[in-house]
């Protein structure tokens, strides 16, 4: 099954607030974004934003240049309906980040919660990093949240890669300065606890 078909099926068969990664608010993500990019005109992209409520909170915080990418058109269309008229001022992208090109668009901040750890193939990880290099402005920031060293081995029936900060730094390679990292714990709608590692980087100017 193609990844697009897999994720469309996941989003079509599960309620948006019943998938394991659901949280009413991504407080850690929002706090990092506000700290790293206080300018409300900053261009922000949420990778794997799907049905996440981060876009709602970014709008509430008065950010104006917001893009959302997800591999699942089903997820994107759901969120556009949820936002209603507020969705019209945003940029929506459907595609696989390991093969996606944002064209001339450049971002001040790249946010990814729970996409990178699905890239178990080295070539896909390299393609992802290439997309970051093309799409984030020199001096811009990258926030990546993956399963931590004690996180799950699988999610939604797919294998994942678990990271600590050193392993993630090695995976993204040169040109990304690690500014900080923090282990957090996510409570799933099913009551299970998952360890996440948040890491944030600055792209070399």
C-alpha positions as CSV (number, residue, x, y, z in Angstrom):
1,X,0.0,0.0,0.0
2,X,1.3,3.4,-0.9
3,X,1.9,5.8,2.1
4,X,-0.7,8.2,0.8
5,X,-3.3,5.4,0.8
6,X,-2.3,4.2,4.2
7,X,-2.7,7.6,5.8
8,X,-5.9,8.5,4.0
9,X,-7.4,5.2,5.4
10,X,-6.2,6.1,8.9
11,X,-7.8,9.5,8.8
12,X,-11.0,8.2,7.1
13,X,-11.6,5.5,9.6
14,X,-10.6,7.1,12.9
15,X,-12.0,10.2,14.6
16,X,-9.5,13.1,14.6
17,X,-9.4,13.1,18.4
18,X,-8.9,9.3,18.7
19,X,-5.6,8.8,16.8
20,X,-2.7,8.1,19.2
21,X,-0.9,11.4,18.5
22,X,-3.9,13.7,19.1
23,X,-3.6,16.4,21.7
24,X,-6.1,19.2,22.2
25,X,-3.2,21.7,22.1
26,X,0.5,21.2,21.2
27,X,1.6,23.5,24.0
28,X,5.3,22.6,23.7
29,X,5.3,23.2,19.9
30,X,3.6,26.6,20.3
31,X,5.9,27.8,23.1
32,X,8.9,26.9,21.0
33,X,7.5,28.6,17.9
34,X,6.7,31.8,19.9
35,X,10.2,31.8,21.4
36,X,12.1,31.1,18.2
37,X,9.8,33.2,15.9
38,X,8.2,36.0,17.8
39,X,7.5,38.0,14.6
40,X,3.9,37.4,13.8
41,X,4.7,37.9,10.1
42,X,7.2,35.0,10.1
43,X,6.6,32.3,7.5
44,X,5.8,29.0,9.4
45,X,5.2,25.5,7.9
46,X,3.7,22.6,9.8
47,X,4.9,19.3,8.3
48,X,2.4,16.5,8.8
49,X,0.0,19.1,10.1
50,X,-3.0,17.0,9.0
51,X,-5.7,17.3,11.5
52,X,-3.5,18.9,14.2
53,X,-4.8,21.8,16.2
54,X,-1.5,23.6,16.0
55,X,-2.8,25.7,13.1
56,X,-5.7,26.8,15.2
57,X,-3.4,27.9,18.0
58,X,-1.0,29.7,15.5
59,X,-4.0,31.7,14.1
60,X,-5.1,32.5,17.7
61,X,-1.6,33.7,18.4
62,X,-2.0,36.0,15.3
63,X,0.6,34.4,13.1
64,X,-0.3,35.4,9.5
65,X,1.9,33.4,7.1
66,X,1.1,29.7,7.9
67,X,1.5,26.7,5.6
68,X,0.4,23.1,6.3
69,X,1.6,20.0,4.5
70,X,0.3,16.5,5.0
71,X,0.5,13.3,2.9
72,X,-3.2,12.8,3.4
73,X,-5.7,14.9,1.4
74,X,-8.4,13.5,3.7
75,X,-6.7,15.1,6.7
76,X,-6.1,18.4,5.0
77,X,-9.7,18.7,3.8
78,X,-11.0,17.9,7.3
79,X,-9.0,20.7,8.9
80,X,-10.0,23.2,6.2
81,X,-13.7,22.4,7.0
82,X,-13.0,22.7,10.7
83,X,-11.4,26.1,10.3
84,X,-14.1,27.3,7.8
85,X,-13.4,30.9,6.5
86,X,-10.2,31.0,8.6
87,X,-8.6,28.4,6.3
88,X,-8.7,30.7,3.3
89,X,-5.7,32.8,4.3
90,X,-3.5,29.7,4.7
91,X,-1.4,27.7,2.3
92,X,-2.3,24.1,2.1
93,X,-0.1,21.4,0.6
94,X,-0.8,17.7,0.0
95,X,2.2,15.5,-0.6
96,X,5.0,13.2,0.7
97,X,7.7,15.5,2.3
98,X,10.4,13.1,1.0
99,X,9.3,14.0,-2.5
100,X,7.8,17.5,-2.1
101,X,9.0,20.8,-3.4
102,X,7.7,24.1,-2.0
103,X,9.1,25.9,-5.0
104,X,10.3,29.4,-4.3
105,X,8.6,29.6,-0.9
106,X,11.0,30.1,2.0
107,X,10.2,29.6,5.6
108,X,11.4,31.2,8.8
109,X,10.4,28.1,10.9
110,X,9.9,24.5,10.0
111,X,7.8,22.5,12.5
112,X,7.5,18.7,12.4
113,X,5.8,16.7,15.2
114,X,5.9,13.0,14.4
115,X,6.8,12.8,10.7
116,X,10.5,12.4,10.7
117,X,10.5,9.2,12.9
118,X,8.5,7.4,10.2
119,X,11.3,7.8,7.7
120,X,13.0,4.5,8.3
121,X,14.8,4.6,4.9
122,X,18.1,6.6,4.7
123,X,17.3,7.9,1.3
124,X,13.9,9.3,2.5
125,X,15.6,11.0,5.4
126,X,18.2,12.5,3.1
127,X,15.4,13.7,0.8
128,X,13.6,15.3,3.9
129,X,16.8,17.1,4.9
130,X,17.2,18.3,1.3
131,X,13.7,19.8,1.5
132,X,14.6,21.6,4.7
133,X,17.7,23.0,3.1
134,X,15.8,24.3,0.1
135,X,12.8,25.7,2.0
136,X,14.2,27.2,5.3
137,X,15.9,30.6,5.1
138,X,19.5,30.8,6.2
139,X,19.3,31.6,10.0
140,X,15.8,30.1,10.2
141,X,14.7,27.5,12.7
142,X,13.7,23.8,12.5
143,X,11.7,22.1,15.3
144,X,11.5,18.3,15.0
145,X,9.6,16.1,17.5
146,X,10.2,12.4,17.3
147,X,9.7,9.4,19.5
148,X,12.4,9.4,22.1
149,X,14.8,6.5,23.1
150,X,12.0,4.9,25.2
151,X,9.2,5.7,22.8
152,X,7.2,3.1,20.8
153,X,8.7,1.0,18.1
154,X,5.6,1.3,15.9
155,X,2.8,3.8,15.3
156,X,-0.3,3.3,13.2
157,X,1.0,-0.1,12.0
158,X,4.3,1.3,10.7
159,X,7.8,1.0,12.0
160,X,9.5,4.1,13.4
161,X,13.0,5.2,14.3
162,X,13.5,6.4,17.9
163,X,16.0,9.2,18.6
164,X,18.0,10.9,21.2
165,X,19.5,14.3,20.5
166,X,22.9,13.0,19.2
167,X,21.3,10.5,16.9
168,X,18.9,13.2,15.5
169,X,21.8,15.6,15.0
170,X,23.6,12.9,13.0
171,X,20.5,12.2,11.0
172,X,20.0,15.8,9.9
173,X,23.8,16.3,9.3
174,X,25.9,19.4,8.9
175,X,24.4,22.8,8.5
176,X,22.0,22.5,11.4
177,X,23.1,23.9,14.8
178,X,21.3,22.1,17.7
179,X,20.1,24.8,20.0
180,X,18.3,22.5,22.5
181,X,16.3,19.4,23.1
182,X,13.9,18.2,25.7
183,X,12.1,14.9,26.4
184,X,8.4,15.2,26.9
185,X,5.6,12.7,27.5
186,X,2.4,12.5,25.5
187,X,-0.8,11.0,26.9
188,X,-2.7,9.2,24.1
189,X,-6.5,9.3,23.9
190,X,-6.3,5.6,24.9
191,X,-4.5,6.5,28.1
192,X,-1.0,5.3,27.1
193,X,2.1,7.4,27.7
194,X,4.6,8.0,24.8
195,X,8.0,9.5,25.1
196,X,8.8,12.3,22.6
197,X,12.0,14.1,22.0
198,X,11.7,17.7,20.9
199,X,14.8,19.2,19.3
200,X,15.3,22.6,17.8
201,X,17.9,23.7,15.3
202,X,19.2,26.9,13.6
203,X,20.0,26.6,9.9
204,X,23.5,27.9,9.2
205,X,23.5,31.3,7.5
